Amino acid sequence: DAGVTQSPTHLIKTRGQQVTLRCSPKSGHDTVSWYQQALGQGPQFIFQYYEEEERQRGNFPDRFSGHQFPNYSSELNVNALLLGDSALYLCASSLAGRGFGNQPQHFGDGTRLSIL
Amino acid sequence: AQSVTQLGSHVSVSEGALVLLRCNYSSSVPPYLFWYVQYPNQGLQLLLKYTTGATLVKGINGFEAEFKKSETSFHLTKPSAHMSDAAEYFCAVSDPTGNQFYFGTGTSLTVIP
């Protein structure tokens, strides 16, 4: 049973470019959340997708956008990259579109994004 | 609004000693509380969670945590540290509607042989 998979594992971009990160949820999960984890910090919630719609959003600018596909996989897009966007981007999946309380999130290993 | 404070960004213990990682939260409503562990170059793995019911929660790898509402705390403990416990530990909180998750800044645990 495959867990959460993310691609690519590492990515190097330059300022002003655009990037797309991909996530496949754990089998049976239908909700995907994205987090940004800067070096030495805890993950920060970016947004959550359920039923192909953004259901909740953290305090991130519109440069961060996403998409969820009918097979529940998801993409995170970041436009006009800044040096401060360098971080580990984590995807987490959960079940049945419910809140975090009763349904644990399963995390992927992340995509390490470096901005030069 | 919810927030999480983890006291001590670095904790060192000897192998076999008690592990105590501290977490305090602030929340306007009774929260859900979690501890996650992160090994180098990996994602986060759930250790344990508190939602309702018994305030002492047992998790994987011998860890447990106790929800103390009066102290707004959810400290993580393990009676005897193993070398394999060396990792980064994150406390997290969500509200009962559960659509957002707030992580602490993490505590790096070092186990000394």
Interface residues (C-beta under 8 A of the other chain):
Chain A: V4 S33 Y35 G40 Q41 G42 P43 Q44 F45 Q48 R55 Q56 G58 L90 A92 R98 G99 F100 G101 N102 P104 Q105 H106 F107 G108 D109 G110
Chain B: V4 Y32 F34 Y36 N41 Q42 G43 L44 Q45 L46 K49 T51 F90 A92 S94 D95 P96 T97 G98 N99 Q100 F101 Y102 F103 G104 T105 G106
